[in-house]
Amino acid sequence: MKTYNIMLNTINDVKDFVNIVCGFEFDVDLISGRYAIDAKSIMGIFSLDLSKPIRMEAHTDDDSAFLDKISRFIV
């Protein structure tokens, strides 16, 4: 499992992020405080506080292609 902090500042960022994550087979979770949601759920993401960084956990060991695609969201 790999952990990163991300920021999703706009509605388009959320939409783009979900589209990217849905293209991968492994699970990706977003954790904000005591809430953990599936990163492939656009409604779940909008239930989080997007004004501060969110912890992302990618459940994979080989994440190089994934990181290339989401690098603009990592803080």
N, C-alpha and C positions, 0 to 999 in steps of 0.2 A: 504494500500500500504506500502511496506517495501523498504527501500533504503540501498544499500551497495556499496562500492567501490571495484572494481575487477581489476585484471591484467591478460591479455592474452598475454603471452610472445612468444609463438611459434605457428606455424601453427597447430600443434597437439592440443595445448591448445584450440584454436578456434574451431576446429572440435569436440573435446570432450565436450566443453561447449555447443555448439549448439545441439549436440545429447542429452545431459542431459536436456536442456531447452525444447526441443521438446517433451519430455516425460511428460510434465505437461500441464494441460488444460488452466491455467490462462496465461494472457499476461505478457511478460517481455520486458522492454525497456532498451536500453543502451543510455546514454546521454553523449556526449563529446562536450563541448562548446555549440554552438547553434544547434547542430545536435542531433536528436533523431531517433533511428532506432529500428526495431523489433529484439530482441535478437535471434529469430529463423531463421534469415536470415544470412547465412554465407557470402554472398556477401556484405550485409549491414555492417557487422562487419569489413570486410576488407577495407571498405571505411573510417573507423575511424582511428585516430592516436593511435596506439597500444603501443606507447613508454611511455605512462603515464597512470595512473589509470583512469578507466571509471566508471561513476556512473551507477548503475543498479537499476531499479525500478521494483519490482515484485508486480503485482496487485492481491494480495491475503492477507488474514489475517492469514491463517494457512500455514506457510512456513517451518515447522520443517523438513519434509522429503526433501524438496527442498534444504534447507541449508546444510543438511548432504551430499548431492551429490555435491554441488558446493563449499564447504568450502575451498578447496585447491586454489580457485581463488580469495577469499576475502582477501583484504589487510587492 
